[in-house]
């Protein structure tokens, strides 16, 4: 089993984007159809700006925090 650079041990088809134009798409779908956006999300994770939360409906949602400088 390999780790996802974005979701870690959670399978990419189980985590959904919860913002922006790709809202509702799985991370797996984003990686296949929008590789440049997938790279952007990985960069945000490396900067500590991504969070995966489990919703009340037991799905995993990816959020990117916006910080002010």
N, C-alpha and C positions, 0 to 999 in steps of 0.2 A: 504494500500500500504506500503510495507516494503522497506527500503533503502538497496541498495547493499553496502557491505563494500568496494567495489572497485570503483563503478561508481556513487554512491550516488543515485540521483533521476532519472538518465538516465537508461533505461532498459539495462540489460547486453547483450541482443541480438542485440542491436543497436550500440555497441561500439566494434571496431575491433583492434586487436594488430597490430602495425605498425613496427615491428622489429623482428629479430631473426627467429628461426625455426617455431614459431607459427604465423608468419606474415599472415594476412588475415583472421585469425580465430576470431570469436566473443568471447567476454569474457564469455558468457554463455557456448559455446562449450569448452573453456579452463577449466572452472570450472567443467564440466561434465567429460571430458576425461583426463584432466591433473591436478588433484587437488593439487599436490605438486607445480606445477608452479603457479597455482592460489594463493596459500598461499604465494609464493615468491613475486608475484605482490602486494598482500595486505601489506606485510612487506615494500616494496618499497614505497607504498602510505603513510604508517604511518611515514616513514622517510622523506616524502616530496619530493620524487624523481619521482613521477608519474604525468603526465599531460594528460588531455583529451582535444583534439582540434577538432574543426569542420572543415572539409576539404572543398574545393571549391565545391566538388560534394555532399556536405551536409551530409556526413557520419561523425561519430565520431571516432577518432583514439586515441589509448592509446600509449603514449610514456613514456619511462623511461629514465631520464637524468642520465648521467654518470659524476660524479664529481671526481676531483683529490684531494687527501688529501695532 
